[in-house]
Amino acid sequence: MPNPYSIFEKAESKRNASKFLDAIPLYMEAKRLSGSDAELKAACYLSLGDAYRLVGEFTKSGRCYIEGHRIVLGLNDESRAVDALVGLGLSLRATGDFREAIEIFGRALKFYKRLDDRAGEAFALWARAGAFRIKGDLKKALMGFKEARALFVRLKDRSGVGYCLTGLGGASRVDGRHKESHKYYTEANRVFRGLKDTFGIAYSYCGIANSLRMQGEFKGSLKSFEKARTNYKKIGDKVSYAYTLWGEGTAFQMLGMDERARADFETAQKLFKETKDKRGLVYCRISLSELAYVNSRARAIKGAEAALERAKELSLGVETRYAREVLRAMKKGTVPLNLA
C-alpha cells in the first residue's frame, strides 16, 4: 500500500513550487489513504484549502477549510483551528464577502496576540488589510499592510514582506498614488524573483502593469501584463488570470484597440462567473458598458447602471465610485477611462 505521508510530502513540494494543480490530486490521494489518521486527514484538508484557493476554486477551498477546522477542533488544536478560519476568511474575501472575512480576521488577530504568535498576527493583519481594500477603506488597508510588513521584517519573513508590498501597491493605486504603487510592486517583484515564487512574480507583474497603465504608459503596461499572464498560466490561477485580462483589456481600450479589449473583457467575465468572483464581474460589466457606448449610448448607460447597483449591493466602495463616475460621464456625453 502506498505511503500516504510520502504522497503528502510530494504534494507539499509541488505546492511550495507554485504547482498547485499538480499538488491537488496528490493531497486527495493522501487524504483517501489516511484512514483513521485524523492528523494527516486534517493536514490534507487544510493544504487542499490553500491549493484550491490559489487556483481560484474558492467554493472548494472554503469547504476544505471548514472540514479541516472541524477535524482539528476534535484534536483540541485551537491554534490550527484558527489558522483554518483565516483560510476560510481568505476564500470569502476573494469572492467579495469581505464583511464576514473582516470579522474572522479580527477574531484571529486577538487569538494570535493572546498567544504572542507574531507570525500568525502578521498574517492576520495582512489578510484583514486586503479585506479593507476590497471594502474600499483604503486608510485602514494601507495602515494594516504597513503594520503587517513591519512584523514580517522583524520575523525575517521575505515572502510576507513581498505580499505586504503588493498589498501596498494595490491600495496605493486605488488611492490615486500611481508612482508609489509602481515603486511597491517593483520592490515586491524583486523579492519574489529572489524567492522564485511564481505566484508572487505573476502578481507583482500584474501590479506593475496596472500602475503603468494608470500613468498612461500603455505599451509598457502590456509588456508586464504579458509576463503576468505567462506566469499565471503556469499556476492555473483562474481568478488572477481574469484580473490580468481585465487590466490588459483596459490598456487595449486606451490604445483604441476595442476588439482586443472586448475579447479580454469577455474571457475575464467567463472566468469570474466560473469562480463566482462578484467584484470581478462588476469591473467587466463597467468595461463592457464603456465599449458599448460607441454604438448605443442607451445600452451603455443601462449596463453602467446595473454595475453601479451591483457594486452598491455588495458594498464595494471603490467599484461603486468607479461605476458612478463612468455613469455620470456617460450621461454628460463622455466616458472617463482608466479610472481603476
N, C-alpha and C positions, 0 to 999 in steps of 0.2 A: 504493500500500500504506500502511495506517495506520502512524503513527509509534509504535512500542512504548514509547519513552521518554515521549512525551506522555501515553499511556494510563496508564503507571506513575505519572506525576505527578498525574494526576486521581485515581487510586486513593489516593495518599498524602494528597491533600486531603480525600477522603472519610473516610479512617481518622482523620486529625487532628481531624475534626469528630465523631468517635464514630459515623460512619455505616458500620459495619463490614460490614453485609450488602450495602451498595451498593459497597463497595470490593472485595469478594472477586471478583466476575466481571471487574472491570477488571484486577486482578492476574493472573487466569487468562488473560485475553486478551493482556496484555503478555508473559506467560511463553510463550504459544503462538507469539507473533511474534518472540521473542528469538533464535530460530535458534541459531547457534553462539556468541552473545554470552554467555559464561559469567558475566560480571559482572552483567549485567541479570537473567539467569535466577536467580542466587543471591539477588539483592535481592528478586525476586518471591517466591521460596520463603520467605525469612525474614519478609517482610512478611505473606505469607499465613498463616504460623505465628502471628503476632501477632493477625491479624484473626480467624482461626478460634478461637483461644484465648479471645478476648474475647467471642465469642458462645456459648461453651460446647462447641464442637466439638473436644474435646481429642484424640481419636484422629487426626483430620485434621491438627490443629495439630502434633502430635508427628511425623507423617510429613513434614510440610513442613520442620520444623526439622532433621530427620535428613538430608533431601535437600540442604537449604541448607548444612548442615555439611559434607557430602561435597564439594560444589562449591567452597566457599571454601577447604577444605583443599587442593584441587587447584590453587587460585590462590595457595597459600602465604600465605594471610591468616589467621595464627594468632589474631589478635585477634577477627575476626568469627566464627571457628570456635568460640571460647569463648562469644561472645555467643549463637550458635546453641544451644550446650549449655545455657546459662542458660534460654533459651526452652523447650527440651525439659524442663528441670527444673521450670519453672512449670506445664507441661502435666501432668507426673507428679504434682506437688504437688496440683493441682486435683482429681485423681481419687483422692487419698488415698495415693498411692505416695510417702510422704514420705521413706522411708529413702534411696532412690536419689536423690531430689531434694536432700536434705541433702548427700549425698556430692558431687554435681555442683556445688552452690553453694560448697562448701568448696574444691574444686579451682579453680573460677573465681576465688574470692576471693584465693587465693595468686597466681594469674596476674596479676590486676589490681594487686595490691600490688607485685609484681615490676616491673611496667611503670610504677608510680606513676600508674595510671589511677584518679583519685579518683571519677569518675562511675561507672565500672564497679564499683569497690569498694563504693560506696554502694548501688548496685542489687543486688549480690550479697548484701550484708548484709541488706537489706530482704527479698529473696526467701527467704533462709535463715531469717530470723526468722519468716516466715509458715509455713514448714515445721515449725519448732519448735512453733509454736502448734497446728498440726494434730496433731503428735505428743503434745501435752499438756504439753510442757516450757515452762511459762509464764515461768519465771525467765529462761531463755535467750531466749525470744521478746521479752519486754519489754526486755531488755538490748540485743538486736540492733536492735530498732526505734529505740531511743533513740540508739544509735551511728550508725545509718544517717541518722536525722534530723539529727544534728549535722553530718554530712558534707554532706548536701543543703543545709543552711542556709549552710555555708561556700561551697558552689558556687552559691548563689543560685538553686537549682532549686526553685521553689514547688510544682511538681507532685509532685516527690519528697517534699517535706516533707508535702504533703497525704496521700499514700499511707502515709507512716510514721505520721501521726496516726490514720488509720483502723486501721492495724495495732495501734497502742497502744490504741485504743478497743475493738477486738475482744478482745485479750488481757486487758485490764483487766476487761471484763465477765465473761469466763470465770473470772477470778481473784476474782470477787466484789466488785470495786471499781466499782459501778454508776454512782456520781456522777462518778468520774474518767472512766469510759467515755463518759458523756454529754458531758463537757467536751471530750474529744479529738475526738469525732465532730462536735460543733457547730463546733469550730475548723476541722476538715477541710472541713466543708460551706461555710464562709465562704471558704476558699481556693479550692475547686473552682468555686463560683459566680463568683468573681472571674476564674477562668481560662476559664469557660464550658465546663468539662469535664463532659459529660453523664454519662459513666460514673461519674466521681468523685462527682458530685452525687447520683446514684442510690444509690451505695454508702454514702455518708455518711448519707443519709436513712434507709436501712435500719438502719444502726448506731444512729442517734438513736432510731429506733422500738424497737429491741431494748433499748436502755439504759432507755428509759421503761417498757417492758413489765416489765423486771426490778425496777423501783421501784414497780410496781403502778399506774402511770399508763396504764391500758389504752386509754382513749379517745384520749388524746394520741398514744399509740403507733400507733393505727390510722390517724390522720391522716398521720403520717410514712411508714407503710407504703404508703399510697395514693400519696404523692409518689414514693416509690422505685419502685413498680410502673409508674407513668406514664413515668418516665424510662427504666427498663429496657426497656419496650415499644418505645421509640424506637430502642434499640440492637439489640434482638433477642437479648439475652444470656439464654439459657435457664436456665443454672445459677444465676446471681444472682437471676433472677426466681423460681426454685424456692425458694431460701433465703428470699426475701422472703415468699413464700406460706406457707412453714412458720412463720416468725415471726408473721405475721399470724394464721395459724390458731391458734397458741398463745394469742394475745391474745383471739381469739374464744372459745376454750376457757375462759379465765379469767373471761370475762363470762357463761359459761353458754350460749353460742350454739354448741352442739355440732355441729349440722348444717352451719353455715357453716365451722366448724373442720374437719370431716371433708372437705368439698369442697376446701378449701385443701390439706390434707394429701395427699389422693388425687391432685390435679393436680400437686403438687410431686413426689410419688413417681413419677408417669409421666415427668416431665421428668428426674428423677435417673436413672431407668432408661435413658432415651434417651441421656443424656450420660455414662453409666457412672460416675456420682459415688457411690462406695461410702459415703462418710461421710454424705452427704445421705440415703441410703436407711436408714441406721441411725437417724437422727433421726426419719424418718417412721414407721419400724416402732415406735419407742418411743411416739410420739404417738398412733398409731392403736391401740396396745395400751391406752393410758390411756383412750381413748374407749370401747373395748370393755369396760372394767371395769364399767361401769354395768349392762350386760346379762349379761355372762358373766365371772366372776372367773377361772375356769379358762382360758378362751381368752386373756384379757388377760395372765395370768401366762406362758402359753406364748409369746405374742408378745414379751413383755419378755425372757424367757429367750433367745429366738432373737436378739434385738437385742444382748443382752449378749455372747453367744458370738461374733457377727459383729464387734462392736467390739473384743473381745479378740483375735480372729483377725487383725484389721487393725492391732493395736497402737495403737488410738486412745485415748489416756489420758483425755481429757475425756469422751468419749462412753461409755467403759467405766464411769467413775464415775457418770455420769448414769443409765445403764441399771441399774447396780447399786442405786442409791438408789431408783429407781422400783420395781424388783422387790422390794426389801426392804420398802418401804411396802405394796405390794400384798399381800404375804404376811402383813403385820400387820393388813391390813384397811382401809388408807387409801392414797391416791395423792398423792404430792407433785407439785405442778405448778409450772411456771415456773422450772425449775432451770437451763436452758441459755440 
